Amino acid sequence: MSQIENFSHTDTLKFVSVVDELVNKPVNKPLFWSLYFDGSKSNDGAREGCILVIPEGEKMMLSCRLKFECTSNIAEYKPLIQGLYKAIGLNIQYLKVFHDSKIVIKQVRNTIHCLLGHLKHYQSLVQDLITHFLEFNISPR
């Protein structure tokens, strides 16, 4: 006999009781992770990095050097994308992101539009990635 067939009416009532109890309990604040990111471009090339901070304060740093020609705006988007992929891979549900570029923040919030085609791709990718989180916020540092 399957598990479903063995599930009695009494078991159903117990389950409903447990669900009611959980629904009526006060909800703790969700545990937000933080993501800090930055990118830079110079004559020597572009570098990027981000730091993921768990709610308890422990930090994980990710960094790399971009091996292709790019604008400074792309150098700003790449670490954000790298950090979002890492957060998704870690099944993070609540994420607060901090950055110093008001332009990137406004583009991610979709309050200003990217005029250049290559940046529209990055903005669109970020918009797709943030749908993986139950709550997402980006603000200036």
C-alpha positions in Angstrom: 0.0 0.0 0.0 1.4 3.5 -0.9 2.1 6.3 1.6 -0.9 8.2 0.2 -3.3 5.3 0.8 -2.1 4.9 4.4 -2.8 8.6 5.1 -5.9 8.7 7.3 -8.5 11.4 8.0 -6.9 11.8 11.5 -3.5 12.4 9.9 -5.1 15.1 7.7 -6.6 16.8 10.7 -3.2 16.7 12.5 -1.5 18.2 9.5 -4.1 21.0 9.2 -3.6 21.7 12.9 0.2 22.0 12.5 -0.3 24.3 9.5 -2.7 26.5 11.5 -0.2 26.7 14.3 2.6 27.7 12.0 0.5 30.3 10.2 -0.5 32.0 13.5 3.1 32.1 14.9 4.9 35.4 14.5 7.2 35.3 11.5 10.9 36.0 12.1 12.6 38.5 9.8 14.0 36.8 6.7 17.8 36.3 6.7 19.2 38.7 4.2 22.6 38.1 2.6 24.5 41.2 1.4 26.4 41.5 -1.9 29.0 44.3 -2.4 30.4 44.6 -5.9 32.8 46.8 -7.9 34.6 46.8 -11.1 37.4 49.0 -12.5 38.9 49.6 -15.9 42.4 50.9 -16.6 45.1 50.8 -19.2 46.2 47.5 -17.7 42.8 45.9 -18.2 39.6 45.5 -16.2 39.2 43.8 -12.9 36.0 42.9 -11.0 35.1 41.6 -7.6 32.3 41.1 -5.2 31.9 40.1 -1.6 28.9 38.0 -0.3 28.2 38.4 3.4 26.1 35.8 5.2 23.6 37.1 7.8 26.0 36.1 10.6 28.8 38.3 9.1 31.1 35.7 7.4 32.4 36.9 4.0 33.1 35.2 0.7 35.1 37.1 -1.9 35.0 36.5 -5.6 37.3 38.3 -8.0 38.7 38.0 -11.5 40.4 39.9 -14.3 38.4 40.4 -17.5 40.3 39.2 -20.5 38.4 41.1 -23.1 38.1 44.7 -24.1 35.2 46.4 -22.3 33.8 49.7 -21.2 33.9 50.8 -17.5 30.1 50.2 -17.3 30.6 46.6 -18.4 33.3 46.3 -15.8 30.7 47.4 -13.2 28.0 45.0 -14.4 30.2 41.8 -14.6 30.9 41.5 -10.8 27.2 42.1 -10.1 26.3 39.2 -12.5 29.0 37.0 -11.0 27.7 37.7 -7.5 24.1 37.0 -8.5 25.0 33.7 -10.1 26.9 32.7 -6.9 24.0 33.7 -4.7 21.6 31.7 -6.9 23.9 28.7 -6.7 23.9 29.0 -2.9 20.0 29.1 -2.9 20.0 32.5 -1.3 16.4 33.9 -1.2 16.9 37.3 0.4 19.6 39.6 -1.0 20.6 43.2 -0.4 23.1 44.6 -2.9 25.3 47.6 -2.4 27.2 49.5 -5.1 28.7 53.0 -5.6 27.5 53.7 -9.2 24.1 55.5 -9.2 23.8 54.8 -12.9 24.1 51.0 -12.5 21.7 51.1 -9.5 19.1 53.1 -11.4 19.5 50.7 -14.4 19.0 47.7 -12.2 16.0 49.3 -10.6 14.7 50.0 -14.1 14.3 53.7 -13.3 16.6 54.8 -16.2 17.1 53.0 -19.5 20.3 51.7 -21.0 20.8 53.5 -24.3 23.6 51.4 -25.6 22.8 47.9 -27.0 25.7 46.1 -25.2 24.5 47.5 -21.8 20.9 46.6 -22.5 22.0 42.9 -22.6 23.6 43.2 -19.2 20.6 45.1 -17.7 18.3 42.4 -19.1 20.4 39.6 -17.7 20.4 41.2 -14.3 16.7 41.6 -14.4 16.3 37.9 -15.2 18.7 36.9 -12.4 16.9 38.9 -9.7 13.7 37.0 -10.3 15.3 34.0 -8.5 15.1 35.9 -5.2 12.1 36.2 -3.0 13.3 39.7 -2.0 16.0 41.8 -3.8 17.1 45.3 -3.1 20.0 47.4 -4.5 21.2 50.6 -2.9 24.2 52.9 -2.8 26.9 52.1 -0.3 
